Amino acid sequence: MTHTPTDGLPLRTGALLLDMDGTLIDSGLSVERAWNGLLAELGSTETFGHAMHGRPARQVLREFFPDMTEAEIAAAHSRIEQLEIADVDSILTLPGTRRILEQLDAASQQLGRPTWTIVTSCTMPLFEARWATTSLPVPATLVTADQVERGKPDPQPYLLGAERLGVAPSDAVVVEDSVGGLRSGLDAGCRTMAITSTTPAADLEPLAPVLLTSLDDLEVAVQEGALLLSRRGGQ
């Protein structure tokens, strides 16, 4: 499906709330290797699929293993985090990420306030391990899975992200690559954009009026005290 600049862009907003995996960086091979390794260790014949992306590990574990005790879930969670932290050599920065973060940092300086943050289903240790491979700027604030009681698709992560930037959820745009992440953003009251890197576009389109192949499709500027988001190369 071809999208034009009339598909919801350009638009003005106060801030961007950015997912990390599949949106800013490509950790897909690492995630799949770690999860498939863990599932095999635990005797499961299941494999990790795109529907599992973008959600906290504990939620995924409970779906795979509904009969596990909380102690078993905690042990499995510790193991998957260990496997993922040890497997960051294949992490790639996705197209457009560095340019967009540079534009957002310039906008933050111009507006005198932070204009973006990361809202991820990684824990802080896993975020740090993956982000350290990129040399990308670290946001002034961020939200990780271990900072909220309920992770995506619950709205709590994006509500906290907007709060930490000092903007109303309705004045923030969530950029996500997963169905669960988009539902989290919508239920928080944010507008949404989807990156079609890990999930079929047909699954994302009902939840996001703007589909992007990557952040390389997007341009950020400042207009009248707000961020102006437009399709790169659009009118």
C-alpha positions in Angstrom: 0.0 0.0 0.0 1.4 3.4 -1.0 1.1 6.3 1.5 1.2 9.9 0.6 1.7 13.1 2.7 -2.1 13.3 3.1 -2.1 10.1 5.3 -1.9 12.0 8.6 1.2 14.0 7.9 2.2 16.8 8.4 1.1 17.2 12.0 2.2 19.3 15.0 2.9 17.8 18.5 4.6 18.6 21.7 6.8 15.5 21.9 7.7 12.1 20.5 7.5 9.0 22.6 9.7 6.4 20.9 9.8 2.7 21.3 13.3 1.3 21.0 13.4 -2.3 19.5 12.2 -2.4 16.0 11.7 1.4 15.9 15.1 2.9 16.7 17.3 -0.2 16.6 17.1 -3.7 15.1 17.5 -6.3 17.8 15.3 -8.9 16.0 18.0 -11.6 15.5 19.2 -11.2 19.1 15.6 -11.4 20.5 14.7 -14.5 18.4 17.9 -16.3 19.3 17.6 -15.6 23.0 13.9 -16.5 23.2 14.2 -19.6 21.0 17.1 -20.7 23.1 15.2 -20.2 26.3 12.1 -22.0 25.0 14.2 -25.0 24.0 15.8 -25.0 27.5 12.4 -25.1 29.1 11.2 -28.0 26.9 8.9 -26.0 24.6 8.5 -26.6 20.9 7.1 -23.1 20.4 9.1 -20.4 18.6 9.2 -16.6 19.1 7.0 -14.7 16.6 6.3 -11.1 15.7 3.2 -11.0 18.0 5.5 -11.3 20.9 7.6 -8.2 20.0 7.3 -5.1 22.0 6.0 -6.6 25.2 7.6 -7.2 28.6 9.3 -10.5 29.0 7.2 -11.5 32.0 4.0 -11.1 30.0 5.4 -13.3 27.2 6.6 -15.9 29.6 3.2 -16.2 31.3 1.6 -16.7 27.9 4.0 -19.4 26.9 4.0 -21.1 30.3 0.6 -20.4 32.0 1.2 -23.0 34.7 4.5 -21.6 35.9 4.7 -20.4 39.5 5.9 -16.8 40.1 9.2 -18.1 41.3 9.6 -20.0 38.0 8.6 -17.0 36.0 11.2 -14.9 37.9 13.9 -17.5 37.2 13.0 -17.7 33.5 12.9 -13.9 33.3 16.4 -13.7 34.8 17.6 -16.2 32.2 16.1 -14.5 29.2 17.6 -11.2 30.3 20.9 -12.9 30.7 20.7 -14.4 27.2 19.7 -11.1 25.6 22.3 -9.0 27.4 25.0 -11.5 26.2 23.8 -11.2 22.6 24.1 -7.6 21.4 26.8 -7.9 18.8 24.2 -8.0 16.0 22.3 -4.9 17.1 21.9 -2.4 14.2 20.8 1.2 14.2 17.8 1.5 11.9 17.7 3.9 9.0 16.8 7.5 10.0 17.3 7.0 13.7 20.5 9.0 14.1 19.2 11.9 11.9 15.8 12.0 13.7 17.4 12.0 17.2 19.7 14.8 16.1 16.8 16.8 14.8 14.9 16.2 18.1 17.9 17.3 20.2 18.2 20.5 18.1 14.4 21.1 18.6 14.8 20.5 22.3 17.6 23.2 22.4 15.5 25.6 20.4 12.4 25.1 22.5 14.2 24.9 25.8 12.6 21.7 26.9 13.0 17.9 26.2 11.0 16.9 23.1 11.5 13.1 23.1 12.1 10.1 25.2 12.3 6.3 24.8 9.5 4.0 26.2 10.8 0.4 26.0 9.7 -3.0 27.2 13.3 -3.7 28.0 14.5 -3.5 31.6 17.1 -0.9 32.3 20.1 -3.3 32.2 19.0 -4.6 28.8 18.3 -1.1 27.5 21.8 -0.1 28.6 23.4 -3.1 27.0 21.7 -2.6 23.7 22.0 1.2 23.6 25.7 1.1 24.4 26.3 -0.5 21.0 24.9 2.4 19.1 26.7 5.6 20.2 23.3 7.3 20.0 22.3 10.1 22.4 20.7 9.1 25.6 17.4 10.9 26.4 17.1 13.0 29.5 14.5 10.6 30.8 13.2 7.2 29.7 10.8 4.6 30.7 11.8 0.9 31.0 9.8 -2.2 31.9 11.1 -2.3 35.4 9.8 1.2 36.1 6.1 0.4 35.7 3.8 -2.1 37.3 2.0 -3.0 34.1 3.8 -3.0 30.7 2.6 -2.6 27.2 -0.1 -3.1 26.0 -1.2 -1.4 29.2 -1.2 2.4 28.8 1.0 3.0 31.9 4.3 3.1 30.1 3.2 5.9 27.7 1.4 7.8 30.4 4.6 7.8 32.4 6.6 8.8 29.3 4.4 11.8 28.7 4.4 12.8 32.4 8.2 12.8 32.4 8.4 15.1 29.4 5.8 17.4 31.0 3.3 17.1 28.2 -0.3 15.9 28.1 -0.7 12.5 26.4 -2.9 14.1 23.8 0.1 16.3 22.9 2.4 13.4 22.3 2.9 11.1 19.4 3.9 7.5 20.0 6.1 5.8 17.4 5.9 2.0 17.6 6.5 -1.2 15.5 4.2 -3.6 17.5 0.5 -4.0 18.0 0.8 -4.1 21.7 2.9 -0.9 21.8 0.4 0.9 19.6 -2.5 -0.2 21.8 -0.5 1.1 24.8 -0.1 4.5 23.2 -3.7 4.8 22.0 -5.1 3.8 25.4 -2.8 6.4 27.0 -4.5 9.0 24.8 -1.6 9.6 22.5 -1.6 9.8 18.7 0.3 7.0 17.0 2.6 6.2 14.1 3.8 2.8 13.1 7.1 1.5 11.8 6.6 -1.6 9.6 9.8 -3.3 10.6 8.7 -6.3 12.6 4.9 -6.6 12.1 2.8 -6.8 9.0 1.5 -3.4 7.9 -2.1 -4.8 7.8 -1.9 -5.5 11.5 -0.6 -2.0 12.3 -2.8 0.1 10.1 -6.0 -0.1 12.2 -4.0 1.4 15.1 -2.0 4.1 13.4 -3.0 6.6 10.7 0.7 7.0 9.6 2.8 4.0 8.5 6.5 4.4 8.0 9.0 1.9 6.6 11.5 3.5 9.0 12.3 6.8 10.7 14.1 7.7 7.4 10.6 8.5 6.1 10.1 11.2 8.7 11.3 14.8 9.1 11.2 16.8 12.3 11.3 20.6 12.5 10.1 23.3 14.9 7.0 25.4 14.1 5.3 27.9 16.4 6.6 26.4 19.6 5.9 22.8 18.7 7.4 19.9 16.7 6.3 19.7 13.1 6.4 16.1 11.8 6.3 15.6 8.0 6.9 12.9 5.5 10.4 13.2 4.2 10.3 14.4 0.6 6.6 15.2 0.9 4.9 18.5 0.1 
